[in-house]
Amino acid sequence: MATKHSRASARIMISPAVILLLGWMLIPLSMTLYFSFLRYNLLMPGMEEFTGLTNYKYFLTDPAFFAALTNTILLVCGVLLVTVIGGVFLALLLDQPFFGQGIVRILVIAPFFVMPTVSALVWKNMFMNPVNGLFAHLFKFFGLEPFDFLAQAPLASIIGIVSWQWLPFATLILLTAFQSLDQEQLEASEMDGAPWIKRFWFIMLPHLSRAITVVILIQTIFLLSVFAEILVTTNGGPGTASTNLTYLIYMQSLLQFDVGGGSAGGVVAIILANIVAIFLMRMIGKNLDA
Amino acid sequence: MGRITLDKVSKAFGDVEVIPPLDLTIEDGEFVVFVGPSGCGKSTLLRLIAGLEDVSGGEIRINGQDATQTPPAKRGLAMVFQSYALYPHMSVRKNIAFPMRMASMPKDEQDRRIEAAAKALNLTDYLDRRPGQLSGGQRQRVAIGRAIVREPDAFLFDEPLSNLDAALRVGMRLEISELHKRLTTTMVYVTHDQVEAMTMADKIVVLQAGRIEQVGSPMELYRTPRNVFVAGFIGSPKMNLLTGLEAEKHSATTIGIRPEHIAISSDSGTWKGTVGVSEHLGSDTFFHVTVEGFHDPLTVRASGEVALYYGDTIYLTPDLTHLHRFDAQGLRIA
């Protein structure tokens, strides 16, 4: 790309893709923005009118909004905590040489290939069901009263389900990071008198920091928009106990047919996601620099 | 104190025995170099001494104490790795401080030792940099600094110069030799480069396929190689080794003659040959001479510049007092 000429032709060649992607992003975004300023209810078609910031006012003052905001943050942080700590631990185990390593690695990765709706249903019906679930049987075996996970601890249960899905991703990334650790560094620290726990803390964990950053950034993007797991298990309930922002917007626009209010919620969610992104990049983005 | 004794030490990986039982004594304050072709087990031997590999049999004694089962950190040895193995996320200061920090040494003592090591190794200006911001030679010095501050009984070096360019290698060679003279601590040094071995060692251990071929001072090995392998390995350029008829004339299976022990003449001599490639080093010139009936060309040294060119016919005469003779087993005939 040295000459002016080749640079210009490169721009022309790449422009169709750029324009397509830009349109793909900008058209829905501007439509959402436009709808958020309208009184637009699907039960009253043809009655749309401009209402200014009323939709935002109602969405932001809705008590469900703050519940959803807290739930979203709890869900994201909870899953990140479980997957990062669990992922480091599992990666450490999988990095050891043992019999059947290949098969175990594939088994560990398997949950990632199960689609969210299916895995949530499996958890709901086969594990957490208070009558027929495996956990219920386990509780009964020990003479305890079965625990109704999705009714008693809905958010924690969903955090569990989502963590189960994302743990393989974290494990996989962290495992490759472990494998790229220079063995001589570990040997050097061993000779320097560091016991295992200090080798882990001073050598392995700093080496993993970049991979952990990648895991946190990528997972945050997807965890902010967890939806299917909630829809098929708790429907956001009981009350708003397991409603996150995504689910709140879904309820607003499709259960209450309020497209305007839903769009306002969507715009609020975009702004919040960007705030989160800025803070994340500020806090841990420097780990990505070489 | 740093006297290391290996008593019938052996090492096997699964069924493959890489080091058959081997005895060796490294005296206190000695600079010992393990040298041999790649894959000869010299690094494994060093790692056995360090404790990074478990021995399959035999005993390692350090200062008379059995250290065979002692963990690496408790053996009082410091190691410098081929890749330097610096901790990339720590500054040079923290890298050097790491072993002391692990030993919970008081902070002011740590600082004193870091300053001393940095001064000795010319690292004072770089203490707050990360290893990634240093050149190869500087990284090497940091690795040595990290070893020095532990004040070990012995230093172990695993091919420390092989990642450096030729000019730096010569410089670092001198620095390590000087360090040894100053500290008078035992040093065990592994290399595949026989020039490094010759220039640095008090005692060279030549290894091949896990076996010790010969132990001795550089000059001993140069003058009286115990067998054909050592004869061919020590010395640069290599000793000329001849078999067949020429050897039989001296009642040996193989004879060896070093390039500097062959006289050149333009009209008469024992062997008649044709000059091939010549290498002019300024102080010396090396000629590769093809002699009829010999399998390999002979390497011959001449002092200074000599007016001989490609294709010229010359006569060569070996200095018989410096002729090395080896029997059918490859062992030296005294």
Contacts between the chains, C-beta under 8 A, distances in Angstrom:
chain1	res1	chain2	res2	distance
A	182	B	83	6.4
A	182	B	85	6.6
A	184	B	81	4.6
A	184	B	82	7.3
A	184	B	83	5.0
A	184	B	85	3.9
A	185	B	85	4.8
A	185	B	86	7.8
A	185	B	87	6.4
A	187	B	52	5.3
A	187	B	72	7.9
A	187	B	79	7.8
A	187	B	81	7.2
A	187	B	85	6.9
A	188	B	79	7.0
A	188	B	81	5.9
A	188	B	85	3.8
A	188	B	87	8.0
A	188	B	146	7.8
A	189	B	87	7.4
A	189	B	98	7.2
A	189	B	102	7.9
A	190	B	52	7.2
A	190	B	71	7.9
A	190	B	72	5.3
A	190	B	73	6.6
A	191	B	50	6.4
A	191	B	51	7.9
A	191	B	52	7.4
A	191	B	72	4.8
A	191	B	73	6.1
A	191	B	77	7.2
A	191	B	78	6.8
A	191	B	79	5.1
A	191	B	99	8.0
A	192	B	73	6.9
A	192	B	98	5.4
A	192	B	99	3.8
A	192	B	102	5.6
A	192	B	146	7.3
A	192	B	150	7.5
A	193	B	73	3.7
A	193	B	74	8.0
A	193	B	99	5.8
A	193	B	102	4.1
A	193	B	103	5.6
A	194	B	73	7.6
A	194	B	98	7.6
A	194	B	102	4.8
A	198	B	102	6.5
A	202	B	87	7.3
A	202	B	98	7.4
A	203	B	87	6.3
A	206	B	87	7.6
A	206	B	89	4.1
A	206	B	90	8.0
A	207	B	88	7.9
A	207	B	89	7.4
A	209	B	89	7.5
A	290	B	132	7.9
